Amino acid sequence: MPGKMEVISRSGISFKVDASDEACLKFGFRHGDRVEHPIFGKATVMGVAHPVCPARGEGVLWCAFDFDEAVDKAVVGYCSDGLIH
């Protein structure tokens, strides 16, 4: 089972996400699940990062989108209310 892993945001910032089931299942996903966004397309769930989402006081789910593979699996983050980071 995955634990902490390092990812890179689309803005080039490197940070760690919690890829455990305990963290990811709060959003209804597991690390490695495939998801699809209506604008960005297909992605892989990477994990949950903190600090908390200011809108909800919770972690942020980060996904690596297929179109970003050329930039070392850059990630985009989502709060449960859909806010994109």
MODAPE-V868485 format. One record per helix or strand of 3 or more residues. SS is the DSSP state (helix for helix, strand for strand). FROM is the first residue (numbers start at 1). LEN is the number of residues. If there is no record, write none. Layout:
<<SS;FROM;LEN> <SS;FROM;LEN>>
This chain:
<<strand;4;6> <strand;14;5> <helix;21;7> <strand;34;4> <strand;41;13> <strand;58;8> <helix;66;6> <strand;74;5>>
